[in-house]
Amino acid sequence: MQTSPWHPFEAIAPMRYFLKHLFAAVAVALCASGLVRADTVIVVNFGPHPSAAVASRAEAKVNWLDAERGDDTVCTECFAAVELQRYLRKMTGRKDDFAIVDDEGAPEGELILVGGPASNALTRRLASAIGVDAKQLVKLGREGYRIKTATADGRRVTLIAGGSRVGTLYGSYDLLYRHGCRWFGPGEINEEVPRTEWKADFDVTGRPAFGNRGFFAWQDRGDADFLLWMARNRMNYWCAEQSNHPLMRKLGIQTAWGEHQLYKMFLDSAAEYPYNHPTFQGNEKKPRDPYAPGDQYQGDADGDGKLSYFEAHPEWYGLLKGRRIPIVSGASKDRTNYCTSNPDATAELMKNFVQAIVDGPCKDADIVRMWTIDHGNWCQCPKCKALGTPTDRNLLLVHRLDREIKKAQAEGRINRPVKVAFLAYADVVEPPSRPLPDDFDYRSCVATFFPVYRSYVHNIDDPGSPENAKYIEQLRGWLVEPKRHYRGQICIGEYYNISGFTSLPICFMHTMANDIPRYYKLGARDFHYMHCTTRDWGNKALTNYQMARQLWDVTTDCGTLWRDYFAKRYGPAAEVMRGFYESLEQMFSKARQLKYGLARRLDRGTKELFPDARLRYRRKEGLECTGPTFTEILASGKKCRELIDRAMAADLPERVKKRIAEDERLFTYGQRTVLYYDACVSAFDAARSGRVEEGRRYQQEANRLAELLRRDTTSAAYSYVGNAANAFVASRATGALGHLEELLGPALPAEVKCFDPAKQPFVLSGREFSGGGGQKYGQRQGGWELYVVPGKKKVSEQGNHVYAKPTGVYSRMTGWFRLQEPPKAPLRLTLIGLSCPVKDKDEIPTEIFVNDTSVYQGPCRFSIDGLGPHEIDLPANALKKGDNKIVIHNLAPEGQIGGRPWFGVDRAELRTTSAKPGR
């Protein structure tokens, strides 16, 4: 049997092929006989499958990456037909109409043809009558499409055909959109399907303004509803880490992989050297070393019996201030890109990277990101400096990776197109200063421009914003300047939910209306933002929906879009919710100044909380102020609350109530965050002005709001895994409570526990101490839960972590207790805890105070294997009548919140020295 390229399974599945034709014949006969009402019939190629429904669900059986495209097309176009049937039946109420039949028959009645002449036999036969041919479709590109209604064979025929299967799918969704269907967010609750009649009178040509359209991500966190939302809104860019690649392929979603950890993965200085180094004993069974020994060879410097990459070749790593830096990632100020002028280091990096594309973590990726270290240093050796600016050096790496990928493709090791995305950001944001290699491939290597410090108070092209004006100047250098060296495309990487925003209910409706066309006019042709949430969007639905519409059609009239959005999504509450969104945009236009400015200053207990014009507390004559003040932000929040409460109280359809309830939940998170900042600001002001009682009232309000935020574990949970355990952590100002306690004493003096010598011992759990990791992380590892490292054996659920001195308030924990009278007998303080130094033999310097008296200074005495005691006899003059405090400090000079060196305190016990332990 001769096999058609569009029926790849026929030769191996003759029975299924027979059944397919049998089912198709029966369906056509039923339509013709009138036994099934079919005023309009959808025609699509079933391939070897018995029905379109079966074909549409067959993505797991399709080899999406081979050269054969027939099975890919059948699956996607049958899915398009099934989607059309589902929504046309729902819209019209004609549950028995819109039958789907195979393309080899000639059913009676009106037709909807799904697929162009290359994939649909009936389209091929009627193409000339319809006036659409295969060459026209190819010119539209992979995602372009035609929707054309014509008279053919004496009946009305509507063709939906793309330049590929993806274009056909997008055309199907566009046809439904033109009938009033809207998919504002993931899930059925967010779709709006009107009750209307089928209207077939189309002559539409569609193709996207931006090529890649979607979201930057790197984790498996999107579900089927989210991926379907992307396809229905013609979005095509997501991450390779997402599970269910067959579904994404069916939906036309391209996958991207990689971020700032590439060096850590492929040239990790601490990883074991994988070759038989000629001067190291013990690695003889490893492959032959392809690289000559360097003159800086260290041998087993750390004595662990293994040879690391850095020990084998220090010269491969960046030279900074006269020394080679083994750190190639992380948050250290010394993090440094490797020595890019070293040919052996580059060869090893490229070999490992290409292997990952062949059969490693990015084996299915369409796009790989060649990203250097986030705000990293660059090697200062003479050879590296000779290569030019950081951007010049970066582009040489990109060129090398692209060449190595092409080599692997020529060898048959990689059997798919792969693009390389590289950074125009931070240390490499300036355009290249010298010509690129002659064979630099601008089709497969694309820059991603990230305006990380841009202002959202201003539009991107507003000359009144120095930050934005600088980014426009740099973009012009990449895209417009006649003498520029880079001649390729730019992807814009926006920050509509940058990590510090942590899913705040920010609105960008007017910002996007201006900025997206401006980016396009400058020459950008790809666009994404980080970090899209994948469920519970609330008001974020407008951001994502509007972005999708504008990226497809950059001339979209956003005024018309907004009227349509609010009317369809909110029905009778449209006007009130429009006002809510516009006030919300004002409220959070300074989200960057709130989260990256004020929150950090509160967290550190800085005295000047509003130091410059970017964010003032209130307007004062003669004081420069850009955009809304903090009091105006609070006023916008109050207006938002009034509007959404009015909408919540209205008599509305149930689906609209649920949508507004989702908006309200997310807004509550945002409003509580801002109110928490306000309570802290007021408490600091009162405390530093000597108004102690007033300060305590604000302190108590801050603690109340902090507890509400701490209980909210969902609002900040769906952007990326590990971003924030709860809304209080997401505030980025958890340390403010500790600083306030240092200024004002315990927030709730009435709840301070009394020490009764007759009831010994007196115990304060680590959880009852303020400050430390518990202040930030609460009930989780790093906070109140203590684990032995390594092994992660939990030893306490009521402890507290104390981190290194640079972490500020998290380097100390404070516990309060009350004495009715000074003790007549000496007291002993016993701390029960766990130590976790940088290395097992290291000591963590510690100091312990009782009130203002240092009662211990020296190494932490806790065990590293489990909870153990640290006993201290307290001098009599250290204690006083009334409130007393125990302050435990970690004095380690280096370390970060959440990392070593830390120690954890399960509890503190006080007893008289005459009392026996355990009494």
C-alpha positions in Angstrom: 0.0 0.0 0.0 1.4 3.4 -1.0 1.6 5.8 2.0 0.6 9.4 1.7 2.8 11.8 3.6 -0.2 13.0 5.4 -1.1 9.5 6.6 2.1 8.3 8.2 0.5 5.5 10.1 -1.3 3.8 7.2 1.4 1.4 6.3 1.8 0.2 9.9 -1.8 0.3 11.0 -4.1 -0.9 8.2 -6.9 -1.9 10.5 -7.1 1.6 12.0 -6.9 3.0 8.5 -9.8 0.8 7.5 -11.8 1.8 10.6 -11.1 5.5 10.0 -12.6 5.3 6.5 -15.5 3.2 7.8 -16.4 5.8 10.5 -16.0 8.6 8.0 -18.4 6.9 5.5 -20.9 6.3 8.2 -20.7 9.9 9.4 -21.3 11.2 5.9 -24.1 8.8 5.3 -25.9 9.8 8.5 -25.6 13.5 7.7 -26.9 12.8 4.2 -29.9 10.8 5.4 -30.9 13.4 8.0 -30.6 11.0 10.9 -28.1 13.4 12.4 -28.9 17.1 12.0 -25.9 18.7 10.4 -26.7 22.0 8.9 -23.0 22.8 9.1 -20.2 20.2 8.9 -16.6 20.6 10.0 -14.2 18.8 7.7 -10.7 17.8 8.8 -8.1 15.2 8.0 -8.4 12.4 10.6 -5.1 10.7 9.5 -5.1 7.1 10.6 -7.5 7.7 13.4 -11.2 6.7 13.6 -12.3 10.2 14.6 -11.2 13.7 15.1 -11.7 13.4 18.8 -9.3 10.5 19.0 -6.7 12.2 16.8 -7.0 15.4 18.9 -5.9 13.5 22.0 -3.1 11.5 20.3 -0.3 14.0 21.1 1.6 11.5 23.3 1.9 9.2 20.3 3.3 11.8 17.9 7.0 12.3 17.4 7.0 16.0 17.3 10.7 16.4 16.6 11.2 14.2 13.6 11.2 15.3 10.0 7.8 13.8 9.3 5.1 16.6 9.9 2.0 14.7 8.8 1.2 13.3 12.2 1.9 16.6 13.9 -0.6 18.3 11.5 -3.3 15.7 12.0 -3.2 16.0 15.8 -3.3 19.8 16.0 -5.8 20.4 13.2 -8.2 17.7 14.6 -7.8 19.5 18.0 -8.7 22.7 16.3 -11.8 21.1 14.8 -12.9 19.7 18.2 -12.4 23.1 19.8 -14.6 24.7 17.0 -17.3 22.1 17.5 -17.3 22.5 21.3 -17.6 26.3 21.3 -19.9 26.6 18.2 -22.4 24.2 19.8 -22.1 26.1 23.1 -22.7 29.5 21.4 -25.5 28.5 19.2 -27.2 25.9 21.3 -27.2 23.6 18.3 -26.0 20.5 20.2 -26.5 18.1 17.3 -25.0 20.4 14.7 -21.3 20.9 13.6 -20.5 17.3 13.1 -16.9 16.6 12.3 -16.2 14.4 9.3 -13.0 13.2 7.5 -11.7 15.2 4.6 -12.1 12.4 2.0 -15.8 12.5 1.9 -18.2 15.2 0.4 -20.9 15.8 3.0 -24.1 17.8 2.3 -24.7 21.2 3.8 -22.6 24.1 4.8 -18.9 23.3 5.4 -16.1 24.5 7.7 -12.8 23.3 6.3 -10.0 23.0 8.8 -6.6 22.9 7.2 -5.1 24.1 3.9 -4.7 22.3 0.6 -1.6 20.5 1.9 -3.4 18.7 4.7 -7.1 18.6 3.8 -8.2 16.8 0.7 -11.5 18.6 0.4 -9.8 22.0 0.8 -7.5 20.9 -2.0 -10.4 20.1 -4.3 -12.3 23.4 -3.5 -9.2 25.7 -3.2 -9.6 27.4 -6.5 -13.3 28.1 -5.8 -12.5 29.6 -2.4 -9.6 31.6 -3.8 -6.9 30.4 -1.3 -3.9 28.3 -2.4 -1.0 26.7 -0.6 1.6 29.3 -1.8 -0.4 32.1 -0.2 -0.5 30.3 3.1 3.2 29.6 3.2 3.9 33.3 2.8 2.0 34.0 6.0 4.5 32.0 8.0 4.1 29.3 10.6 1.5 31.1 12.7 -0.3 33.1 10.0 -3.7 32.1 8.7 -6.6 32.8 6.3 -10.3 32.6 7.2 -12.3 32.9 4.0 -16.0 32.3 3.3 -17.0 31.6 -0.3 -19.5 29.6 -2.4 -18.2 26.3 -3.7 -20.1 23.4 -5.1 -23.3 25.4 -4.7 -23.0 25.8 -0.9 -21.4 28.1 1.6 -17.9 27.1 2.6 -15.6 28.7 5.3 -12.0 27.8 5.2 -9.6 28.1 8.2 -6.1 27.4 7.0 -2.7 28.3 8.3 0.8 28.5 7.1 1.2 25.5 9.3 -0.9 23.5 11.7 -0.3 26.2 14.4 -1.7 28.9 12.1 -4.8 26.7 11.5 -5.3 26.4 15.3 -4.9 30.1 15.8 -7.3 30.8 12.9 -9.9 28.6 14.6 -9.6 30.6 17.8 -9.8 33.9 15.9 -13.0 32.7 14.3 -14.5 32.0 17.7 -13.2 35.3 19.0 -15.0 37.1 16.2 -18.2 35.4 17.4 -17.6 36.9 20.9 -15.7 34.1 22.7 -13.2 35.3 25.3 -10.7 33.5 27.4 -9.7 36.0 30.0 -7.9 33.6 32.3 -7.3 29.9 32.8 -10.2 27.7 33.6 -13.9 27.7 32.6 -14.8 30.4 35.1 -12.7 32.9 33.2 -14.1 32.2 29.7 -17.0 34.1 28.3 -19.1 32.4 25.6 -22.0 34.4 24.2 -25.3 32.9 23.0 -25.3 33.8 19.3 -25.9 32.4 15.9 -23.2 31.0 13.6 -22.2 33.8 11.2 -20.1 32.8 8.2 -19.0 35.8 6.2 -15.2 36.0 6.6 -12.3 37.3 4.7 -9.5 37.5 7.3 -5.8 37.4 7.1 -4.0 37.0 10.4 -0.3 37.0 11.3 1.5 38.0 14.5 3.4 41.3 15.0 5.7 39.7 17.5 7.2 36.3 16.9 7.7 34.9 20.4 4.9 35.9 22.7 4.7 34.7 26.3 6.3 34.3 29.6 9.8 33.7 31.0 9.9 30.8 33.4 12.0 27.8 34.4 9.8 25.6 36.5 7.1 22.9 36.0 4.2 24.9 37.3 1.7 25.4 34.5 -1.4 23.1 34.3 -3.4 22.2 31.3 -5.8 25.1 31.8 -2.9 27.6 31.7 -1.4 26.0 28.6 -4.8 26.0 26.9 -5.3 29.7 27.8 -2.0 30.4 26.1 -3.1 28.7 22.9 -6.5 30.2 22.8 -4.9 33.7 23.1 -2.2 32.8 20.5 0.7 32.9 23.0 3.6 30.6 22.1 6.5 31.0 24.6 6.9 29.0 27.8 9.6 26.9 29.5 11.1 23.5 28.7 10.9 22.5 32.3 7.2 22.3 32.0 5.9 18.7 32.0 3.6 17.4 29.2 5.7 18.5 26.2 3.4 16.7 23.8 0.5 18.9 24.8 2.6 22.1 24.4 3.7 20.9 21.0 0.1 20.2 19.9 -0.8 23.8 21.0 2.1 25.4 19.2 3.9 26.5 22.3 7.7 26.8 21.9 9.9 25.9 24.9 12.9 27.8 26.2 15.5 26.6 28.7 18.4 28.1 30.7 19.1 31.0 32.9 22.0 32.4 35.0 23.1 29.0 36.4 24.7 27.7 33.2 28.2 28.0 34.5 27.2 26.2 37.7 25.8 23.4 35.5 28.5 23.1 32.9 31.7 24.5 34.4 31.1 24.3 38.1 34.4 25.1 39.9 33.5 22.7 42.8 32.4 19.8 40.6 34.6 16.7 40.3 37.0 16.9 37.3 35.7 14.3 34.9 39.0 13.3 33.3 42.2 11.4 34.2 44.5 14.3 35.1 48.1 13.2 34.4 49.4 14.5 37.8 46.6 13.3 40.1 46.5 9.8 41.5 43.2 8.1 41.9 41.3 9.0 38.7 42.9 6.5 36.4 39.6 5.0 35.4 38.3 8.2 34.0 38.5 9.2 30.3 41.8 10.6 29.0 42.2 14.2 29.8 41.9 16.2 26.5 43.4 19.3 28.1 47.0 20.1 28.9 47.8 20.7 32.6 47.9 24.3 33.5 50.7 26.2 35.3 48.4 27.0 38.2 47.4 23.4 39.0 46.6 23.0 42.7 46.1 19.3 43.2 43.7 18.1 46.0 43.9 21.4 47.9 41.0 20.8 50.2 42.1 17.2 51.0 38.8 15.5 50.1 40.5 12.9 48.0 39.0 14.3 44.8 40.1 16.7 42.1 37.7 19.5 41.3 37.5 21.6 38.2 39.0 24.5 40.0 41.8 22.5 41.6 42.7 21.0 38.2 42.5 24.3 36.2 42.4 27.5 38.3 43.4 29.4 35.1 39.9 28.6 33.6 38.2 30.8 36.1 37.9 34.6 36.3 40.8 36.8 37.6 39.5 39.4 40.0 41.7 41.7 42.0 44.7 39.5 41.3 43.2 36.1 42.2 41.3 33.4 40.4 37.7 33.2 41.6 36.2 29.7 41.9 32.7 31.2 42.4 30.7 31.2 39.1 27.2 31.8 40.5 25.3 32.7 43.6 24.9 36.0 45.4 28.5 36.7 46.4 29.9 40.1 45.4 32.9 38.2 44.0 30.8 36.1 41.6 32.7 36.2 38.3 32.3 34.9 34.8 34.9 32.3 33.8 38.0 33.3 31.9 36.3 33.5 28.4 39.7 33.9 26.6 40.8 30.4 27.8 40.2 28.1 24.8 40.1 24.9 27.0 37.6 26.3 29.4 35.4 27.5 26.6 35.7 24.1 24.9 34.7 22.2 28.0 31.7 24.6 28.6 30.5 24.2 25.0 30.9 20.4 25.0 28.8 20.1 28.2 26.2 22.6 27.0 25.7 20.9 23.6 25.4 17.5 25.3 22.6 18.9 27.4 20.8 20.0 24.2 21.4 16.5 22.7 20.1 14.4 25.6 20.2 16.4 28.7 17.8 18.8 30.5 17.2 20.9 27.3 16.9 18.0 24.9 13.4 19.2 23.7 14.0 23.0 23.9 13.4 25.1 20.9 15.4 28.0 22.5 18.4 27.8 24.8 19.4 30.8 26.8 23.1 31.6 26.9 23.0 33.8 30.0 26.1 34.9 31.9 26.1 35.5 35.7 23.5 37.9 37.0 25.3 41.2 37.5 28.6 39.3 37.5 32.2 40.5 37.3 34.2 39.7 34.2 37.7 38.3 34.1 40.4 40.9 34.4 43.3 39.0 32.8 45.0 40.7 29.8 43.7 38.3 27.2 40.1 38.7 28.3 40.4 42.5 28.4 41.8 42.3 24.8 38.5 40.8 23.7 36.6 44.0 24.4 33.7 45.0 26.6 31.6 42.5 28.5 29.1 42.6 25.7 31.8 42.0 23.1 33.0 38.9 25.1 29.4 37.7 25.6 28.6 37.8 21.9 31.7 35.8 21.2 30.4 33.1 23.5 27.0 33.2 21.8 28.6 32.8 18.4 30.7 29.9 19.6 27.6 28.1 21.1 25.7 28.6 17.9 28.5 27.2 15.8 28.8 24.1 18.1 25.0 23.6 17.8 25.2 23.8 14.0 28.1 21.3 14.1 26.0 18.9 16.2 23.1 19.3 13.8 25.3 18.5 10.8 26.5 15.4 12.6 22.9 14.3 13.2 23.3 14.6 17.0 20.6 17.4 17.1 17.7 16.9 14.8 15.7 20.1 15.4 16.1 23.9 14.9 17.6 25.5 18.1 17.8 29.2 18.7 20.2 30.9 21.1 18.8 33.7 23.3 21.4 35.9 25.0 21.3 38.8 27.4 21.3 42.6 26.8 21.0 43.4 30.5 22.9 44.8 33.5 26.6 44.3 32.8 26.0 43.4 29.1 23.3 45.9 28.4 25.4 48.2 26.2 25.5 47.4 22.5 28.7 45.7 21.2 31.6 48.1 20.6 33.3 46.1 17.7 32.2 44.1 14.7 30.8 40.6 15.2 32.2 37.5 13.4 31.3 37.5 9.7 29.3 34.2 10.2 27.3 35.4 13.2 23.8 34.0 12.5 21.3 36.7 13.3 18.4 34.3 12.5 19.4 31.8 15.3 20.9 34.2 17.8 18.6 36.7 19.4 19.3 39.3 22.1 16.9 39.7 25.1 16.8 43.3 26.4 15.8 43.5 30.0 15.1 47.1 31.3 15.4 45.8 34.9 15.5 49.2 36.6 12.9 51.0 34.5 10.3 53.2 36.1 6.6 52.2 35.8 5.6 55.7 37.0 6.6 56.7 33.4 6.1 55.2 30.0 9.2 53.6 28.6 9.7 56.5 26.1 9.0 59.3 28.6 12.0 61.6 28.6 11.0 62.7 32.1 12.3 59.4 33.5 16.2 59.3 33.5 16.1 55.5 34.0 13.7 54.9 31.0 15.5 57.4 28.8 18.8 55.5 29.3 17.1 52.2 28.3 15.6 53.8 25.1 19.1 55.1 24.2 20.6 51.6 24.7 17.8 50.0 22.7 18.4 52.4 19.8 22.1 51.4 20.0 21.1 47.7 19.5 18.3 48.3 16.9 18.4 51.7 15.2 21.9 53.4 15.1 23.2 53.2 11.5 26.7 52.3 12.7 25.6 49.6 15.1 27.5 46.2 15.0 24.5 44.0 16.0 22.1 43.5 13.1 19.7 41.0 14.6 16.4 40.9 16.4 15.6 42.0 20.0 13.3 40.3 22.4 11.9 42.6 25.1 12.0 41.0 28.6 9.6 43.0 30.7 9.1 42.8 34.5 5.4 42.9 35.1 5.9 40.5 38.0 9.6 40.7 38.8 10.6 38.6 41.8 10.4 41.5 44.2 6.8 42.3 43.2 5.9 38.8 44.3 2.5 38.8 42.6 1.2 42.1 43.9 -2.0 43.1 42.2 -0.3 45.6 39.9 -2.1 46.9 36.8 -0.2 47.9 33.7 -3.1 48.7 31.3 -2.0 52.2 30.3 1.7 51.3 30.5 1.3 48.4 28.0 -1.0 50.4 25.7 1.9 52.8 25.2 5.0 50.7 25.6 4.3 47.7 23.4 3.8 49.7 20.2 6.8 51.8 21.1 9.0 48.7 21.5 7.7 47.5 18.1 8.4 50.8 16.4 12.0 50.6 17.6 12.3 47.2 16.0 11.7 44.6 18.8 9.9 41.5 17.4 9.8 39.1 20.4 8.3 39.8 23.9 7.9 38.1 27.3 7.8 39.0 30.9 8.8 37.4 34.2 7.3 35.8 36.3 3.8 35.0 35.2 1.5 33.4 37.8 -0.2 30.3 36.5 -3.5 30.4 38.4 -5.7 32.7 40.6 -4.9 35.7 38.4 -7.5 38.2 39.7 -6.7 41.5 38.1 -3.6 40.0 36.4 -6.0 38.5 33.8 -6.2 41.9 32.1 -2.4 42.2 32.0 -2.0 38.8 30.3 -5.0 39.1 28.1 -4.2 42.7 26.9 -0.6 41.7 26.3 -1.7 38.7 24.2 -3.9 40.9 22.0 -1.3 43.7 21.6 1.6 41.3 20.8 -0.5 39.7 18.0 -1.8 43.0 16.7 0.4 46.0 17.7 -2.3 48.4 16.4 -4.9 47.1 18.9 -7.1 49.9 20.1 -6.8 49.5 23.8 -9.7 51.7 24.6 -12.0 49.4 22.6 -10.3 46.4 24.2 -10.9 47.7 27.7 -14.6 48.4 27.1 -15.0 44.9 25.7 -13.0 43.4 28.6 -14.9 45.1 31.4 -18.3 44.6 29.8 -17.8 40.9 29.2 -15.9 40.0 32.3 -17.9 42.0 34.8 -21.3 42.6 33.3 -23.3 45.1 35.3 -20.3 45.9 37.5 -18.2 47.0 34.5 -18.0 50.7 35.3 -17.2 50.1 39.0 -14.5 47.6 38.1 -13.0 49.9 35.5 -12.6 52.5 38.2 -11.1 49.9 40.5 -8.4 48.9 37.9 -7.5 52.5 37.1 -7.1 53.3 40.8 -5.1 50.1 41.2 -2.7 51.2 38.5 -2.1 54.4 40.4 -1.8 52.6 43.7 1.0 50.3 42.5 2.7 52.5 39.9 5.6 52.8 42.4 5.7 49.1 43.2 9.5 49.1 42.5 10.0 52.0 44.9 7.9 50.2 47.5 9.4 46.8 47.3 13.0 47.6 46.3 13.2 50.8 48.3 10.9 51.4 51.2 10.6 47.7 52.1 14.4 47.2 52.2 14.9 50.3 54.4 12.2 49.0 56.8 13.8 45.6 56.9 17.2 47.2 57.8 15.6 49.7 60.3 17.0 52.6 58.3 16.4 56.0 59.9 15.6 57.9 56.7 12.7 55.9 55.1 11.9 58.4 52.3 15.3 59.8 51.3 14.7 61.1 47.8 12.2 62.3 45.2 11.4 58.8 43.9 9.2 58.2 46.9 8.1 60.9 49.4 5.8 60.3 52.4 3.7 63.4 51.5 4.0 66.4 49.4 5.7 69.5 50.9 6.3 72.8 49.3 9.8 73.1 47.9 10.4 69.3 48.1 11.0 67.5 44.8 8.6 64.6 44.3 8.2 62.3 41.3 4.8 60.6 40.9 2.5 59.7 43.8 3.6 60.0 47.4 3.1 57.3 50.0 0.0 59.0 51.4 -1.4 59.2 47.9 -0.7 55.5 47.4 -2.7 54.9 50.6 -5.5 57.0 49.3 -5.6 55.1 46.0 -5.8 51.9 48.0 -8.7 53.2 50.1 -10.5 54.1 46.8 -9.9 50.6 45.4 -11.3 49.1 48.6 -14.5 51.2 48.4 -15.0 50.3 44.7 -14.4 46.6 45.0 -16.6 46.4 48.1 -19.3 48.0 46.1 -18.9 45.5 43.4 -18.9 42.6 45.8 -22.1 43.8 47.3 -23.9 44.1 44.0 -26.5 41.6 42.7 -24.5 39.9 39.9 -24.4 36.7 38.0 -22.6 33.9 39.9 -19.7 33.7 37.4 -19.1 37.5 37.7 -19.2 37.3 41.5 -16.5 34.6 41.5 -14.3 36.7 39.2 -14.6 39.8 41.5 -14.0 37.6 44.5 -10.7 36.5 43.0 -9.8 40.1 42.3 -10.7 41.0 45.9 -8.5 38.3 47.4 -5.5 39.4 45.5 -6.2 43.1 46.2 -6.5 42.3 49.9 -3.0 40.9 49.8 -1.7 44.0 48.2 -3.5 46.4 50.5 -2.4 44.6 53.6 1.2 44.8 52.4 1.0 48.6 51.9 -0.9 49.0 55.3 1.8 47.0 57.0 4.5 49.3 55.6 2.4 52.3 56.8 2.1 50.9 60.3 5.9 50.3 60.5 6.6 53.7 59.1 4.4 55.3 61.7 5.8 53.2 64.5 9.4 54.1 63.6 8.5 57.8 63.4 6.8 57.7 66.8 9.5 55.7 68.5 12.3 58.0 67.2 10.4 61.0 68.3 9.9 59.8 71.8 6.2 59.0 71.5 6.5 55.6 72.9 2.9 54.7 73.6 1.8 55.9 70.2 4.7 53.9 68.7 3.5 50.8 70.5 0.0 51.2 69.1 1.4 51.3 65.6 3.8 48.4 66.5 0.8 46.3 67.5 -1.0 47.1 64.3 2.1 46.1 62.3 2.2 42.8 64.2 -1.5 42.2 63.5 -1.1 42.8 59.8 2.1 40.7 59.8 0.1 37.8 61.2 -2.6 38.2 58.6 0.0 38.3 55.8 1.8 35.3 57.4 -1.4 33.2 57.2 -1.8 34.1 53.5 0.2 31.2 51.8 -1.5 31.5 48.4 -1.4 35.0 47.1 2.4 35.0 46.4 2.6 31.3 45.7 2.1 30.9 41.9 4.8 33.0 40.3 7.8 30.7 40.8 8.6 28.0 43.3 10.6 29.3 46.3 9.7 33.0 45.7 7.9 33.5 49.0 6.5 31.1 51.6 3.7 33.6 52.5 2.6 37.1 52.0 4.6 38.4 55.0 7.9 37.1 53.5 6.8 38.6 50.2 6.6 42.0 51.9 10.4 42.1 52.0 10.2 44.0 55.3 9.9 41.2 57.9 12.9 42.6 59.8 11.1 45.8 60.6 9.3 44.1 63.6 12.6 43.1 65.2 13.9 46.7 64.9 10.7 48.1 66.3 11.0 45.7 69.3 14.6 46.9 69.9 13.3 50.5 69.9 10.0 50.0 71.8 10.3 46.7 73.7 7.8 43.8 73.3 4.9 44.6 71.1 2.5 43.1 73.7 3.9 43.8 77.1 0.9 42.2 78.8 1.9 38.8 77.2 5.5 38.8 78.5 5.9 35.6 80.6 6.8 35.8 84.3 9.7 33.9 85.8 8.5 32.2 89.0 11.5 30.7 91.0 9.0 28.2 92.6 8.3 26.7 89.2 11.5 25.8 87.6 12.8 25.7 84.9 11.4 28.8 83.2 11.3 28.0 79.4 11.1 30.2 76.3 10.9 28.3 73.1 12.8 29.6 70.1 9.5 30.4 68.5 8.8 32.8 71.4 11.9 34.8 70.5 11.6 37.7 68.0 14.0 38.2 65.2 16.1 35.5 63.7 14.9 33.4 60.8 11.6 32.8 62.4 10.8 36.5 61.9 11.1 35.9 58.1 10.2 32.3 57.4 7.8 31.4 60.2 6.8 27.7 60.4 9.2 26.2 57.8 12.8 25.2 57.4 15.0 28.3 58.0 12.5 29.6 60.5 11.0 27.7 63.4 11.7 24.3 62.1 15.3 23.0 62.9 16.9 20.3 60.8 20.2 18.5 61.1 22.3 19.2 58.0 23.1 17.0 56.1 20.3 14.5 56.1 17.5 16.9 56.9 16.4 15.2 60.1 13.9 17.5 61.8 14.7 18.1 65.5 12.4 20.9 66.4 9.3 22.7 65.3 9.5 25.5 67.9 13.1 26.7 67.4 14.6 29.7 65.7 17.5 30.2 63.3 20.2 32.8 63.8 22.2 33.8 60.7 25.5 35.6 60.1 26.1 39.2 61.1 25.6 40.7 57.7 21.9 39.6 57.8 21.1 42.3 60.3 18.1 41.6 62.4 18.2 38.0 61.4 21.6 37.6 63.0 20.0 38.0 66.5 17.0 36.7 68.4 15.4 38.4 71.4 13.3 36.8 74.2 11.5 38.6 77.0 10.7 37.6 80.5 9.5 39.4 83.6 10.7 39.3 87.2 8.6 40.5 90.1 11.7 40.9 92.1 15.4 40.5 91.4 16.4 36.9 92.0 17.9 36.1 95.4 19.9 33.2 94.1 22.2 33.0 91.1 20.5 31.9 87.8 21.8 29.7 85.1 20.8 30.1 81.4 20.7 26.9 79.4 20.3 27.2 75.7 19.3 24.0 73.8 20.3 24.2 70.1 21.9 23.0 66.9 24.9 24.3 65.0 25.5 24.4 61.2 28.9 26.0 60.4 30.2 26.5 56.9 32.4 23.4 57.5 32.1 20.8 60.2 35.3 21.9 62.0 34.5 25.7 61.8 33.3 27.6 64.8 30.5 30.2 64.8 31.4 33.2 66.9 28.6 34.0 69.3 27.7 36.7 71.8 24.8 36.5 74.3 23.4 39.4 76.2 21.0 39.6 79.2 19.7 43.1 79.1 22.8 45.2 78.3 25.3 42.8 79.9 27.3 40.5 77.7 27.2 37.1 79.5 29.0 35.1 76.9 31.3 35.7 74.0 33.0 32.9 72.2 32.3 29.9 69.8 28.9 28.5 69.6 28.8 25.3 71.8 25.9 23.5 70.1 26.4 20.2 68.4 26.2 19.7 64.7 24.6 16.3 65.0 21.5 17.1 67.1 20.2 19.3 69.8 22.6 20.0 72.6 23.1 22.4 75.6 25.0 25.6 76.1 25.0 26.6 79.8 25.9 30.1 81.2 25.9 31.3 84.8 24.4 34.8 84.9 25.9 37.5 87.1 23.5 38.9 89.6 23.7 42.4 88.3 22.6 41.3 84.8 18.9 41.0 85.9 16.4 43.6 87.1 12.9 43.9 88.4 10.4 44.1 85.5 11.0 43.2 81.9 14.3 41.5 81.0 15.6 40.3 77.6 17.9 37.7 76.3 19.6 38.5 73.0 21.5 35.8 71.1 23.9 37.0 68.4 25.6 35.2 65.5 28.8 37.2 64.9 30.0 35.3 61.8 31.4 38.0 59.4 30.1 36.4 56.2 26.8 34.7 55.3 23.3 35.2 53.9 19.8 34.8 55.2 18.9 31.2 54.8 22.5 29.9 54.4 25.4 28.8 56.5 26.8 29.6 59.0 23.8 29.5 61.3 22.8 28.0 64.6 19.3 27.2 65.8 17.9 27.6 69.3 15.1 25.2 70.3 14.6 26.8 73.7 16.1 28.8 76.5 15.8 27.6 80.1 16.3 29.7 83.3 16.7 28.1 86.7 18.4 28.9 89.9 21.9 27.3 90.1 20.7 25.1 93.1 17.9 23.7 91.0 18.5 20.3 89.3 18.2 20.1 85.5 14.9 18.4 84.5 13.1 19.3 87.7 
